[in-house]
Amino acid sequence: MSKKYENLAKEIVKLVGGDQNINDVYHCQTRLRFKLVDDDLAETERLEEVDGIAKIIKGAGVYQVVIGTHVKDVFEEVLKFTTKRNVEVIESKQGLLNKMVDFLAGAFGPIIAALSGAGMVKAVLAILTTCNIITNASQTYYLLNMFADAVFYFLPLMLAFTIAQKLKCNPILAVSVGAMMLHPSWNALVTAGEPVLFFGIIPFTLASYTSSVIPIVLVIFVQSYVEKFINKLVPKSVELVIVPLLTFLIMGTLAFSLLGPIGTIIGGFVATIFNFLSVNVSWAPAVIIGGFLPLMVMFGVHSAVAPLGIMQMAELGYDSIFGPGCLCSNIAQATASFVVALRTKDKKIKQLATSGSITAYMGITEPALYGVNLPKKYPLVAAMIGGGLGGLYAGLTQTHRFATGSSGLPAIFLYIGDDTMSFFYNIIIALVITVIATAVITYLLSLKYEKVEIKTENKNLKLMAPLLGKVKPLRECSDEAFASESLGKGIMIEPVEGKVVAPFDGTVVTLFPTKHAIGLVSEEGVEVLIHIGINTVDLSGQYFNSHISQGDIVKKGQTLVEFDMQSIEKEGYSTETLVIITNSHEFSKVEEYSNQDASFTQPVLNLLK
């Protein structure tokens, strides 16, 4: 475990509402994912200001805290401050769409690693055969193909387990029912083609369920209700024997006679739709995914779209719905971030953009998306256009992949198959279009949007005191969030007079309704938060008198807010006033002039651009 993330983890748990508000927590490649008892208890705005958190995403019943590729280390520290609880998430706050997305994410999310591994084995196999290192007739080819195909062959078993976990029924019983549907004896009956009658009465439809998706989804969905019903009827003393017995008899019968066949029919209908899309509007899915995947990721709905590619592969043996567009989108995100790294003069942004582009080229886009492209906006627009153009070519050429895997540059080998290299060549051309279009558009937009940054390069900016008093280091503040500099670097002033003035010419970007905090931005782009007192938000504006409104242009020395120090202190609140540079990361150095008496003509902070 990495102790360096202990404070960050503690702050995250605190701001999501504390341990008592956490129903469940887990992580993916870049995000902590919380199931909260009540989302409204989480302090989203404060979380997004914490150093080390790139973005907060709410959707599909999951509260996502985007960390980066080191999320596993943060997760291990988070576990120290949480306990496993048996608390139901408030379902009433989830709409039907959110519930569906949440179900699909819970069912397909855990098996992505297995599918990705199998896909990359397929890629290795394609490379070996293309380079004539092995032949299709060799035992090595036979075995490697088995390594990869095993995941897809037994896909219903993995889905049975994850769906059962999601629907809170017994995963082992679910896998057992799935195993019945894949048993060699049943496949032998299907191959024989003779009618099958259970007890001579109930007809079992002859259908193979290997590598299928929809039949097992229907079966386990029904089993979750059947199992709960049986558990209510059967006495505790015999449930260990009777519940599995009845579950197997009921679900085995339903699986082969009703649910499995219905799932097969639906699967065939879905395959027909996929075929229609592939032939008649092949451009549409790749353009939509290639262009709008970043927005889907931000709103969490990509979890509902990605399984379509898995279903298509299970039905047809290839994926043209999700894979090509996703790969173009990821490479576009990587390219936009890389161009920003070349154009920006901000050292921290340059470092973040460089590392983010590398991980994005490997298929993990969140650091680039939330750390660079989304905050700057213009790289996101460029990436969406570039990804859409690359997706358009991939769609028009009906490019598809033959296995699933990480949608980064290594995934191009997933497009070798069907005894042709045409799909491989076409995805490379699609990516070249993506890279060129994204790079050119990002560069052209940067000529406008990076100007302010270049103008302020190497500037030495001094910030005057906004109130009179004793200047102290921020670390001495009694509020842990401010003292830890998680909201930004700055200083603390113990005031001797209840008056706050503008420390520079600028704009009032935020004025809290309680008047205890003011957000300012200077003409040079310095963003300052002046926070009067600790926890004085609880006073609801009492003892505070504002002389400005949000959006006002203010001049240096202009009175902003007056407050009654004595009354605030009598109420039991500290009047410690914090002066925080909320965009500290944009400055190479923030120097404080602490342990001195503040005056309106003396600087308290020196900012090096």
C-alpha positions in Angstrom: 0.0 0.0 0.0 1.1 3.5 -0.7 1.1 5.8 2.4 1.5 8.9 0.1 -2.2 8.8 -0.7 -3.5 8.3 2.9 -4.5 12.0 3.3 -6.2 12.1 -0.1 -8.1 8.9 0.7 -9.2 10.3 4.1 -10.4 13.6 2.4 -12.3 11.7 -0.2 -14.2 9.5 2.3 -15.0 12.6 4.4 -16.4 14.6 1.4 -18.5 11.8 0.0 -20.5 11.9 3.2 -18.3 9.8 5.5 -18.1 6.1 6.0 -21.8 5.9 7.1 -22.8 7.2 3.6 -20.9 4.5 1.7 -22.8 1.4 0.7 -20.0 0.1 -1.5 -16.7 1.2 -3.1 -14.6 -0.4 -5.9 -12.5 0.9 -8.7 -11.8 0.5 -12.4 -8.6 1.6 -14.3 -8.8 5.3 -13.4 -11.8 5.9 -11.0 -13.0 5.2 -7.6 -16.7 4.1 -7.8 -18.9 4.7 -4.8 -22.4 3.4 -4.2 -23.7 6.0 -1.8 -26.7 5.8 0.5 -27.5 9.4 -0.4 -25.7 11.3 -3.3 -26.9 14.6 -1.9 -24.6 14.2 1.2 -21.5 14.2 -1.0 -19.8 17.6 -1.4 -19.1 17.4 -5.1 -17.8 21.0 -5.5 -15.3 20.6 -2.7 -14.2 17.2 -4.0 -13.4 18.6 -7.4 -11.2 21.2 -5.8 -9.1 18.6 -4.0 -5.6 18.2 -5.4 -5.3 14.7 -6.8 -8.9 14.5 -8.1 -9.5 15.1 -11.8 -13.2 15.0 -12.0 -16.5 13.9 -10.3 -19.0 12.0 -12.4 -22.5 11.2 -11.2 -24.7 8.8 -13.1 -26.1 5.3 -13.4 -26.4 5.1 -9.6 -22.6 5.3 -9.2 -20.6 8.3 -7.7 -17.3 8.3 -9.6 -14.2 10.0 -8.4 -11.7 10.2 -11.3 -8.1 9.7 -9.9 -5.9 8.5 -12.7 -3.9 5.3 -13.4 -2.7 5.1 -9.8 -6.2 4.7 -8.6 -5.4 1.2 -7.1 -3.0 2.8 -4.6 -5.6 5.4 -3.6 -8.3 2.7 -3.3 -6.2 0.6 -0.9 -5.9 3.7 1.3 -9.7 4.4 1.0 -10.4 0.9 2.4 -8.7 1.9 5.7 -11.5 4.5 6.3 -14.5 2.4 5.2 -16.3 -0.6 6.5 -18.5 -3.1 4.7 -22.1 -2.2 5.3 -25.4 -3.9 4.5 -27.2 -0.7 3.5 -29.6 -0.5 0.6 -28.9 2.3 -1.9 -31.9 4.7 -2.3 -33.4 3.3 -5.5 -36.0 6.0 -5.8 -33.4 8.4 -7.0 -32.5 6.2 -10.0 -34.5 6.5 -13.1 -35.2 3.6 -15.5 -32.3 4.6 -17.8 -29.9 4.8 -14.9 -31.0 1.4 -13.6 -30.4 -0.2 -17.0 -27.0 1.4 -17.4 -26.1 0.3 -13.8 -27.2 -3.2 -14.6 -25.2 -3.5 -17.8 -22.1 -2.0 -16.1 -22.4 -4.4 -13.2 -22.9 -7.4 -15.5 -20.3 -6.7 -18.2 -17.8 -4.5 -16.4 -16.2 -7.3 -14.3 -15.6 -9.6 -17.4 -13.9 -6.9 -19.5 -10.5 -8.0 -18.2 -11.1 -11.6 -19.4 -12.4 -10.5 -22.8 -9.5 -8.1 -23.2 -7.0 -10.9 -22.4 -8.6 -13.3 -24.8 -8.7 -10.5 -27.5 -4.9 -9.9 -27.1 -4.2 -13.6 -27.3 -6.1 -13.5 -30.6 -4.0 -10.5 -31.7 -0.8 -12.5 -30.9 -2.2 -15.4 -32.8 -2.9 -13.2 -35.8 0.6 -11.7 -35.8 2.2 -15.2 -35.5 0.2 -16.5 -38.5 0.7 -13.4 -40.6 4.4 -13.5 -40.1 4.4 -17.2 -41.0 5.9 -18.2 -37.6 3.2 -20.8 -37.1 0.5 -22.2 -39.5 -3.2 -22.7 -39.1 -2.7 -26.5 -39.0 -0.1 -26.5 -36.2 -0.8 -27.7 -32.6 0.4 -24.3 -31.3 -2.2 -22.5 -33.3 -4.8 -25.0 -32.1 -3.9 -24.4 -28.5 -3.5 -20.6 -28.6 -6.9 -20.4 -30.3 -8.3 -22.5 -27.5 -6.8 -20.1 -24.9 -8.7 -17.2 -26.5 -11.9 -19.0 -27.5 -12.4 -20.5 -24.0 -13.5 -17.1 -22.7 -16.1 -16.7 -25.4 -17.3 -20.3 -25.2 -17.9 -20.0 -21.5 -19.1 -16.4 -21.6 -22.5 -17.4 -20.3 -20.9 -18.8 -17.1 -19.1 -15.5 -16.4 -22.2 -13.5 -17.1 -24.2 -15.8 -14.8 -21.8 -15.0 -12.0 -21.7 -11.3 -12.5 -25.5 -10.9 -13.1 -26.2 -13.0 -10.0 -24.0 -10.7 -7.9 -25.8 -7.7 -9.4 -29.2 -9.1 -8.7 -28.2 -10.4 -5.3 -28.9 -14.1 -5.8 -26.5 -17.0 -5.3 -23.7 -16.7 -7.9 -22.7 -20.4 -7.5 -26.3 -21.6 -8.2 -26.4 -19.2 -11.2 -23.2 -20.6 -12.6 -24.5 -24.1 -12.1 -27.6 -23.3 -14.1 -25.5 -21.8 -16.8 -23.3 -24.9 -16.8 -26.4 -27.1 -17.5 -26.9 -25.0 -20.7 -23.3 -25.6 -21.8 -23.1 -29.3 -20.8 -21.7 -31.6 -23.6 -24.7 -33.9 -23.2 -27.1 -31.1 -24.2 -24.9 -30.1 -27.1 -25.0 -33.8 -28.2 -28.8 -33.7 -28.2 -28.7 -30.4 -30.2 -26.3 -32.0 -32.7 -28.5 -35.2 -33.0 -31.4 -33.0 -33.9 -34.1 -35.3 -32.5 -37.0 -33.8 -30.5 -36.5 -33.7 -26.7 -39.4 -34.1 -24.3 -38.9 -33.6 -20.6 -40.9 -36.3 -18.7 -42.4 -37.0 -22.2 -44.5 -33.8 -21.9 -42.4 -30.6 -21.9 -40.6 -29.9 -25.2 -37.0 -28.6 -24.9 -36.1 -26.4 -27.9 -32.9 -27.5 -29.6 -30.5 -24.5 -29.4 -26.9 -24.1 -28.6 -26.0 -21.6 -25.8 -22.2 -21.5 -26.1 -20.8 -18.0 -26.6 -24.3 -16.6 -26.2 -25.4 -13.5 -24.1 -29.1 -12.9 -24.1 -30.3 -16.3 -23.0 -28.3 -16.4 -19.8 -29.3 -12.8 -19.0 -33.0 -13.8 -19.1 -32.4 -17.0 -17.2 -30.5 -15.4 -14.3 -32.9 -12.5 -14.2 -35.8 -14.9 -13.6 -33.7 -17.0 -11.3 -33.1 -14.1 -9.0 -36.9 -13.9 -8.3 -37.4 -17.7 -8.2 -34.6 -18.1 -5.7 -35.9 -15.3 -3.4 -39.4 -16.8 -3.5 -38.1 -20.3 -2.6 -36.0 -18.9 0.2 -39.1 -17.4 1.8 -41.0 -20.7 1.6 -38.3 -23.1 2.7 -37.5 -23.5 6.5 -34.0 -22.4 7.4 -33.2 -25.9 8.7 -33.4 -27.5 5.3 -32.7 -24.6 2.9 -29.1 -25.7 2.2 -30.5 -28.8 0.4 -34.0 -27.8 -0.7 -33.2 -24.4 -2.2 -30.6 -25.6 -4.6 -32.7 -28.7 -5.5 -35.8 -26.6 -6.4 -33.7 -23.9 -8.1 -32.1 -26.5 -10.4 -35.3 -28.2 -11.2 -37.3 -25.1 -11.9 -34.6 -23.1 -13.6 -33.3 -26.0 -15.6 -36.8 -26.6 -17.0 -37.4 -23.0 -17.7 -34.0 -22.5 -19.3 -34.4 -25.2 -21.9 -38.1 -25.0 -22.5 -38.9 -21.2 -22.4 -36.2 -18.7 -21.4 -33.3 -20.1 -23.4 -35.3 -20.3 -26.7 -36.8 -16.8 -26.2 -33.2 -15.5 -25.6 -32.1 -17.3 -28.8 -34.9 -15.7 -30.8 -34.1 -12.3 -29.4 -30.4 -12.9 -30.1 -31.2 -13.8 -33.7 -33.3 -10.6 -34.0 -30.4 -8.6 -32.6 -28.0 -10.3 -35.1 -30.3 -9.3 -37.9 -30.2 -5.7 -36.7 -26.4 -5.8 -36.5 -26.2 -7.2 -40.0 -28.5 -4.5 -41.3 -26.4 -1.8 -39.7 -23.2 -3.3 -41.0 -24.4 -3.4 -44.6 -26.8 -0.4 -44.9 -25.6 2.3 -42.4 -22.1 1.0 -41.5 -20.9 4.6 -41.1 -23.3 5.5 -38.3 -22.1 3.6 -35.3 -18.4 4.3 -35.9 -19.1 8.1 -36.4 -21.3 8.3 -33.3 -18.9 6.4 -31.1 -15.8 8.1 -32.6 -17.2 11.5 -32.2 -19.3 11.4 -29.0 -17.6 8.7 -26.8 -16.0 11.4 -24.5 -19.5 12.7 -23.7 -20.7 9.2 -23.2 -17.9 8.6 -20.8 -18.6 11.8 -18.9 -22.2 10.9 -18.4 -21.5 7.2 -17.7 -23.6 5.9 -20.6 -20.7 4.3 -22.4 -21.3 1.3 -20.1 -24.6 0.7 -21.8 -23.1 1.0 -25.3 -19.9 -1.2 -25.0 -21.9 -4.4 -24.3 -23.4 -4.1 -27.8 -20.0 -4.8 -29.3 -19.7 -7.9 -27.1 -23.2 -9.1 -28.1 -22.4 -8.6 -31.8 -19.2 -10.6 -31.4 -21.0 -13.4 -29.6 -23.7 -13.5 -32.4 -21.6 -12.8 -35.5 -18.0 -13.3 -34.6 -16.9 -9.7 -35.0 -17.6 -6.2 -33.7 -18.3 -3.2 -35.9 -20.6 -1.4 -33.5 -18.3 -0.2 -30.7 -14.7 -1.2 -31.4 -13.6 0.9 -34.4 -15.3 4.1 -33.2 -13.9 3.6 -29.7 -10.4 3.1 -31.0 -10.6 6.3 -33.2 -12.0 8.3 -30.2 -9.2 7.2 -27.8 -6.5 8.0 -30.3 -8.0 11.4 -31.0 -8.0 12.1 -27.2 -4.4 11.1 -27.0 -3.4 13.2 -30.0 -5.2 16.3 -28.7 -3.5 16.0 -25.3 -0.1 15.5 -27.0 -0.5 18.7 -29.1 -1.5 20.6 -25.9 1.8 19.3 -24.4 3.7 20.8 -27.3 1.9 24.1 -27.3 1.4 24.9 -23.6 4.0 26.9 -21.6 2.5 25.8 -18.2 4.9 23.2 -16.9 2.3 21.3 -14.9 -0.1 21.1 -17.8 2.7 20.1 -20.1 3.6 17.2 -17.7 0.0 16.2 -17.3 -0.7 16.4 -21.0 2.4 14.3 -21.9 1.6 11.5 -19.5 -2.1 11.7 -20.3 -1.4 11.3 -24.0 0.8 8.2 -23.5 -1.8 6.4 -21.4 -4.5 7.5 -23.9 -2.5 6.0 -26.8 -2.6 2.8 -24.7 -6.4 3.0 -24.4 -6.9 4.7 -21.0 -8.2 8.2 -21.8 -9.5 9.5 -18.4 -6.2 11.4 -17.4 -6.1 13.1 -20.7 -9.8 13.8 -20.9 -10.4 15.1 -17.4 -6.9 16.5 -16.7 -6.4 18.4 -20.0 -8.9 18.2 -22.8 -12.1 18.9 -20.8 -10.7 21.7 -18.7 -9.2 23.4 -21.8 -12.3 22.6 -23.9 -10.8 23.3 -27.3 -8.7 20.0 -27.3 -12.0 18.1 -26.5 -13.8 19.7 -29.5 -10.8 18.9 -31.8 -10.7 15.3 -30.5 -14.4 14.8 -31.1 -14.2 16.1 -34.7 -11.0 14.0 -35.4 -12.5 10.9 -33.8 -15.7 11.3 -35.8 -13.8 11.7 -39.1 -11.7 8.6 -38.4 -14.8 6.7 -37.4 -16.5 7.8 -40.6 -13.8 6.1 -42.7 -13.8 3.0 -40.6 -17.6 2.8 -40.9 -17.7 3.4 -44.7 -15.2 0.6 -45.2 -17.1 -1.7 -42.9 -14.1 -2.2 -40.7 -14.5 -4.5 -37.8 -12.5 -6.3 -35.1 -12.4 -10.0 -34.4 -11.8 -9.9 -30.7 -12.2 -7.4 -27.9 -9.4 -5.8 -26.1 -8.0 -2.5 -24.8 -8.9 0.2 -27.3 -5.4 1.6 -27.7 -2.7 1.3 -30.4 -2.0 -2.4 -29.5 -5.6 -3.1 -30.5 -4.9 -2.6 -34.2 -3.9 -6.3 -34.3 -7.5 -7.3 -33.3 -8.5 -6.3 -36.8 -6.5 -9.1 -38.5 -8.8 -12.0 -39.3 -11.3 -13.6 -41.7 -8.3 -14.6 -43.9 -7.7 -11.0 -45.0 -5.6 -8.0 -44.0 -8.0 -5.5 -45.4 -9.6 -4.6 -42.0 -6.1 -4.2 -40.5 -5.1 -1.8 -43.3 -8.4 0.1 -43.0 -8.2 0.7 -39.3 -4.7 2.0 -39.7 -5.9 4.5 -42.4 -8.8 5.5 -40.1 -6.3 6.2 -37.3 -4.1 8.2 -39.6 -7.1 10.3 -40.5 -7.9 10.7 -36.9 -4.4 11.8 -35.9 -4.0 14.3 -38.7 -7.4 15.8 -38.3 -7.2 16.1 -34.5 -3.6 17.4 -34.5 -4.4 20.1 -37.1 -7.6 21.3 -35.5 -6.0 21.3 -32.0 -3.1 23.3 -33.2 -5.2 25.9 -35.0 -7.5 26.3 -32.0 -4.4 26.6 -29.7 -3.3 29.7 -31.6 -6.3 31.4 -30.1 -6.7 29.7 -26.7 -3.1 29.5 -25.6 -2.4 33.2 -26.2 -3.3 34.3 -22.6 -1.0 31.6 -21.3 1.9 32.8 -23.5 1.4 36.4 -22.5 1.7 35.8 -18.8 4.7 33.5 -19.2 7.5 34.2 -16.7 5.6 37.0 -15.0 6.2 37.8 -11.4 2.8 38.8 -9.8 2.5 40.1 -6.3 -0.8 39.8 -4.4 -1.6 42.5 -1.9 -3.4 41.9 1.4 -7.2 42.0 1.2 -7.5 42.8 4.9 -5.5 44.0 7.9 -4.1 41.6 10.5 -1.4 39.1 11.2 -0.2 37.0 8.2 0.5 33.3 9.0 1.3 30.2 7.0 -1.7 28.4 5.6 -0.6 25.2 7.4 -1.5 26.8 10.7 -5.1 27.1 9.8 -7.5 25.2 12.1 -9.4 23.8 9.1 -7.7 20.7 7.7 -8.9 21.1 4.1 -7.3 24.5 3.9 -4.2 23.7 5.9 -3.5 20.7 3.6 -3.5 23.0 0.6 -5.9 20.7 -1.1 -7.9 23.8 -2.3 -4.7 25.6 -3.4 -1.7 27.4 -1.9 -2.1 30.7 0.0 -1.9 32.3 3.4 -4.0 32.9 6.5 -4.7 36.3 8.1 -5.9 36.8 11.7 -7.9 40.0 11.1 -7.8 43.1 13.3 -10.5 44.8 11.3 -13.7 43.4 9.7 -13.2 44.7 6.2 -12.1 42.9 3.0 -10.9 44.9 0.0 -10.0 43.9 -3.5 -6.3 42.9 -3.7 -6.2 43.7 -7.5 -8.3 45.0 -10.4 -10.5 42.1 -11.5 -13.9 40.5 -11.5 -16.1 39.0 -8.8 -16.7 35.5 -10.2 -18.3 34.0 -7.0 -20.1 35.6 -4.1 -21.6 33.0 -1.8 -25.2 33.7 -0.6 -23.8 33.7 2.9 -21.3 36.4 2.0 -18.5 34.7 3.9 -16.5 33.8 0.8 -15.6 35.7 -2.4 -14.1 34.4 -5.6 -12.1 36.9 -7.7 -10.1 36.7 -10.9 -7.5 39.3 -11.8 -6.8 40.7 -15.2 -3.7 38.5 -15.4 -5.7 35.4 -14.7 -5.0 34.9 -10.9 -7.9 33.2 -9.3 -8.3 34.0 -5.6 -10.7 32.7 -2.9 -11.1 34.9 0.2 -12.8 32.8 2.9 -13.8 34.7 6.0 -13.8 32.6 9.1 -14.0 28.8 9.7 -17.4 27.2 9.2 -19.0 30.6 9.1 -21.3 29.3 6.3 -23.5 28.1 9.2 -24.2 31.8 10.1 -26.3 32.1 6.9 -25.0 35.6 6.2 -25.6 37.0 9.7 -22.9 39.6 10.7 -21.8 40.0 7.0 -22.5 43.0 4.8 -21.6 42.8 1.1 -20.8 45.8 -1.1 -20.5 44.0 -4.3 -22.5 41.4 -6.5 -21.4 38.4 -8.5 -20.1 39.6 -11.9 -19.0 43.1 -10.7 -15.8 44.6 -12.0 -13.8 45.8 -9.0 -10.8 48.0 -8.5 -7.8 47.4 -6.2 -8.6 48.6 -2.7 -12.4 48.7 -3.3 -14.4 47.4 -0.2 -15.9 44.0 -0.9 -17.4 42.8 2.3 -17.6 44.0 5.9 -18.1 41.6 8.8 -18.7 42.0 12.6 -15.7 40.2 14.1 -16.8 40.4 17.7 -20.3 39.0 17.0 -18.9 36.1 14.9 -16.4 35.2 17.7 -19.1 35.4 20.3 -21.1 32.8 18.3 -18.1 30.5 18.7 -16.6 30.8 15.2 -13.0 31.6 14.3 -12.4 34.6 12.2 -9.3 33.2 10.5 -9.5 34.5 7.0 -7.9 32.4 4.2 -6.5 33.9 1.0 -6.2 30.9 -1.5 -4.9 30.9 -5.0 -7.3 28.3 -6.4 -5.3 28.0 -9.7 -2.0 27.5 -7.9 -1.1 24.7 -10.4 -0.8 27.3 -13.1 2.1 28.9 -11.3 5.6 27.5 -11.1 5.9 28.9 -7.5 3.7 30.5 -4.9 5.8 32.4 -2.3 4.2 33.5 1.0 5.1 36.5 3.1 4.0 35.2 6.4 4.6 36.2 10.1 4.2 39.9 9.3 1.5 42.5 9.8 -0.7 42.8 6.7 -1.4 46.1 5.1 -3.3 47.1 2.0 -0.1 48.3 0.4 2.1 45.3 1.2 2.2 42.0 -0.8 1.3 38.8 1.0 1.9 36.4 -1.9 4.4 36.4 -4.8 3.3 34.3 -7.8 5.8 33.2 -10.4 4.3 32.3 -13.8 
